Structure formats: C-alpha cells, structure tokens
Amino acid sequence: MELENQNSEVQTSQSTHLKRPDWLKARIPGGREYARLDGIMRSHKLHTVCEEAHCPNMGECWNLGTASFMILGDICTRSCGFCAVKTGRPEQGLDWDEPRRVVEAIELMKIRHAVITSVNRDERKDGGAPIFAETVRLIHERVPNCKIEVLIPDFKGSEEALDIVLASKPDILNHNLETVPRLYRTVRPQANYQQSLEVLTRAKQKGFVTKTGLMLGIGERTEEILEVIKDARAVGCDILTLGQYLQPTKEHLPIDRYVHPDEFKMLKEEGLKMGFRHIESGPLVRSSYHAAGQV
C-alpha cells in the first residue's frame, strides 16, 4: 500500500469532514469488575490518565491488571493542544498522602503493572519529582511483585528532578515525544523536542529501560515520523508506542487524518529494524497499552 504524505500544517476544520473508520471502534468499558475497580479509584480520590485522556482501552487494561495513575493533582500548568486534562495553576502544594493512596489502590485492584504519570507542575522547581519518587518507593516496599513504569514530564530540563525520580528505581522510564519537531509549537507549545530527547538520553545513560510514544494523524508527514523514530533509537530508547490521535473536544487540535493500520504495521516493522526491543503500533494504542508485557 502506497502511503501518502500529509499536509504541512494542521488544518483547523479538518476533523469535521472526516468519517471515523471501522478500525477505530473500541468497546465501552463496563461490567462488574470494571465497576469495582472504578469504585476503588473514586474512594481513594485518585485520578487516572486512562479517564482524563479518554483512553479507548481503559476497560481492557484495568481488567488485565494494568492502570495508569495520574499524580500531582488534575490541573496541568501547560496547554498542549491535544490533551484533555484541565489547564491552570494548581492552588495547593504537593499532596504527600497521595503516594499512600496510590499504593492502596494498586493492592486492592491487584495491579501487576502500574504506570505512574502526572500533570506538569511547572510552578515548582522540582516539578513534583519527589512525589513520583515516594510513590515508586512505596510500591517497591508494599507491592514488590508489581512492575513500575513512570511516564514523566520533561521537568523543564531539570537534571536534579530527573535524578530524584531515577533514584527510586522504576522498571521503565517513559517520556513521550508525542509528535514531530515541526509541530511542537502547535501541539506542545511549552515543550522542546531536543529537551525531551535529552530526558530519554540521560535515563538511558544511567542504565534504565526507556520508552517513548507518538500520536499520529495530527498533521505530521510519514517521513517525519520515521525521523523521530530514528532519533529515539539513536539515544538508546528501547520501547516505542504509536497510536492514532483522537480529538478530545472541539476546542482541541483537529484530526488531520486517520492513519491506516497498514501504515502502523509498516512503522512497527521499520522501528524493529532500527533495534527497538518492543513496539506497540496501531490505531487504538496508547502509552500504557499492553505495558505489562514490555518489561
């Protein structure tokens, strides 16, 4: 199948003209077990990126023993064009009881692979890194059989903040590049492509398993995707996820195109040739999809 290049810019009205293809249908989460797990999250006053990002795989992952916990509150200091998380300035400081509640939920939900991610807390010099570290430490202590993946922000390039997280010894250090450099100003206006690459570089230099992800269909060209995959592999990244961008609301960036499964397959094949040890690539793939099998 010949793959067409994409428009060079994100088109603001494109999403309204695109029909959602059959391959993007996901089962709505439900059932007794899902309701039980959801009740645990509510009772512990926790947030999950599964819910905040409207993830289509939430029910499947929860039932398979994987969940992504979003720490540091539910208000992000950045305004990324693709993200459904609330934007603003958090009024409260760090919640030091949050790690305990996360661990209790992991125990009750019988989670085998916990993904710990967060909003950006740019109002803090440490970016909230100590809460990441305390959460990982408590999981190691109380649920030693649970694998831990941290999906971290860039901490505005702070090596000190990154080192605080790495000192807690997560099993996987994940930082998503999200998109191609040309689109950063639109998609991730407060981020920097090279700075994000540096996060992956530093973690790999310290001996950690590293992971990153891209969302496709937001205006990038196929050759640009391949260049980003090469960049990630060049800094030693081990694991890659590729998925379709889905517009959370009309106020967010539009979908430029629906990427065909054949292209996801091609990108996976090319990435594996470059040396990635594991790649999840498909329309419904998200950062934590099938994460338990990637350690």
N, C-alpha and C positions, 0 to 999 in steps of 0.2 A: 504494500500500500504506500503510495507516494504521500509524503507528509508536507502540507502546505505551511509556508512561513506565516507569521502573524503580523497584524498591523503594528506599526512602530509606536503607536500611542494608545492608551486606554480610552475607549470611546464611552462617553457618559451615558448614552442611551441604548447601548448595545444589548444589555440584558433583557430589555422589554421585547426584543424581536427574536429571542432565542427560545426554541421549544426544548424542554428538558427531555433528554433521550431516555430510552428504556433502561439502559445500563446504569442509570443513576438512582434507581429506586431502592430504598432501604426500608427494612422493617421497623415500624414504630415500636419503641421499647415498651414492654408491658409484662404482665404475668405476676404471679405471686412472689417469685424470688426477686424480681426487679423491684416490686413494691416494698419488699422487706429491706433491700439494700438502700433504696431511696429514703426510707424511714430512718435508717441509721444516719445517713448524711444530714438529714434535717435535724434530728435530735442532738447531733453534735455540733450544730451550727457551722457546718463546713461548706466550702464551695468546691465544685469540680469544674475543670476546664471542659469536661465532657458536656456539661449543661450550659456553661457560659458561652461556649463556642458552637453550640447547637450541633454537636457531633452526631453523624448518622449511625455510628457504630456503638453508641453508648450501651444499649441493652446487651449486645453480643459480648462486648468486652467485660462488662460487670459480671455477667454470668460465667465468663471464662476465668475470673479471678484477677482481672487487671482493672485498675482505676487510676485516673489522673486527678490528684488533689491540687487545688489552686490555693496557695497560701498567701499571706500578706494582705488579706482583705480582698474586696471585689471592686476596688476603684483603681484604675491604672493612670499613671501620670503621662502616658503617651496617647497619641491619637492616630494609630495605624489605620489605614483606610479599609482594611479587610476584617477587622476584629470587632466582635460583638460585645466585648467587655466594656463596662462603663468607664468613661474618661473623666478625670478631675484631679483634685488634690486631696489625698486622704487627710482626714481631720485627726485621726488617732495615731498613736505611735505603734510600735510592734506589740503584737499580742503574744506574750510568752507562754500562754496556756495553749496556744494553737497546736504546737507540736504534739502535746499530750493527747489532744482530741483527735488528731490525725491518726496517731498510733492506735488509739482505742477503736477507731472506726476500721482500721486495717485488720485488727484482731477479730472484731465482730463480723466483718464482711468476708473473712478468710481469704484476704488478698494474697496472691502469690507473687505478684509483680506490681509494685507501687511506683507510679510516676508522680514526682513532686515538682510542680511548676508554680508560677506566680505571676501576678501583675508586675509591672515596673513600678519601682518606688524611687524615682529619681530625686525626690526631695531629700533623700537620705544619702550620705556619703558612702555608706556600706551597701546601699541598695536592698537592705533586708537580708543580706547573706547570712547573718547569724541565725536567723530563723530556719533557713534552709539547713544549716549545719546541725542545729539542735534536733530538727525533725529526723534527719538521717541517723543521727546518733541514737535517738530513742528507738527507731525501728530496728537498728542493729542489735540493740540491747534487749528489746522485748519480743521482737518477731524475727529471730535470726535467720529463718528459712525464707524470708521474703526478700526478693531481689529489689534493688532500689535504683531507679533512673531519675536523675534530676534534669528537668528541662528548664534551663536558666535563662534569664535576660542577659544582656551584654554588660550590665553593671557600669555602663558608660566608660568601659575600657579599664576599670579598676583592677589591677592585678591583685591587690590586697583582698578585695571582696571575693574574687575568684578563688584565691588560695584558701579563704575561710571555708568555702563550700567543699573544695577538693580535700581538705584536711579531714573531713568527716567520712571520706572513702565511699562514695556512691559506686555502684557497679557500672553505671553508664553515665557519661556526661553528655547531655544533649543540648545543643543550641541551634535553633533553626535559622538558616539563611533566608528562608521564605520566598525570595524572588530574585530576579536578575539585577545586576548593578544599575542598569539604565532606569529601572522603575522604582528605585529606592525612594527618591524624593516624593513620589506619589503614594507608594504603598507603605513605606516605613520612614516617614519624614524626620523622625528624631533618632534614626539609627544610621549606621555607617557600614557599608559592605566589608571593607577591609578590617574594621574593628571586630565584626562578627567572625570573620575568618581567623583573626588573632585569638579569639576565645578558644576556638577548636584547636588551634596550633599549640597554645600553652598547655591545654589539658592533655593533649597527646604527648607533648614533650615530658610531662610528668608521669607518663605511663598509663593513662586512663583509656578505657574504651570510649570512643567518641562517636557521636551520631548527629545528623542534621537532616532537615527536611525542606522541601519546596512545595508550594502550591502552584498549580498550573492553570492556565486559562484566564489570566488577569491582564494579558497584553504582551507577554514575552514571545520571543521567536524560538523556534526549536533549536537553532544553533546556539542561542544564548543559554538555553537550559543545559546543553551539553558542556558549554564552557564553565558554567557554575559547578557542574558535577566534577569536571576535571580539577577545578580549583579546590574543591572539598577533598578530593582524593589526594591531591598534591600535598596537603597538610596532614595527611595520615588518617583522615576520617574513615571509620570502619563500617558504619551503618547509615543507610540512606532511606528516606521515605519520600514518595512522590504521590501527590493526590490532587484532585480537582478542587479548585476554588469555588465555593458556593456563597453567593451574596447573602449575608445575614438579614439585612433590611435594605429598603430602597435608598437609605441615606449612605450606604457603604458603596465601595467601588463596584462597578458593574462587571458582570462576566463577559469577557471578550469572546470566549468560545468554549465549547465542551470538548475536551480532549478525548479522542477515541481510544478505547482500550488497546488497539494495536500500537498506538504511539507510546502508551505507558509500557507495553511489553518491550518495544524497541529500546526505550530509555533504560529499562532494567538490564537488558542484555548488554548495552554499551557500558553501563556502570560496572557490571560484574567483570567485564573485560579489563576495566581500569584497575580492578583489585579490591573493590568493596567486598566485605565478607558476607554481608546480608543487605538485601534491598527489598522493600515493600513498595510496589508501584501499581497503582490502579485508581480509578475514579473515586472510590469511597475511602481510600487510605488516608489516615491521619497520623500524627506523630506517635501515638501510643498503640496504633493498630498492630495486633499480634506481637506486642512488645515482649511478652514473656518468653518467646522463642528466639530472642535476639541476643541474649546474654552469652 
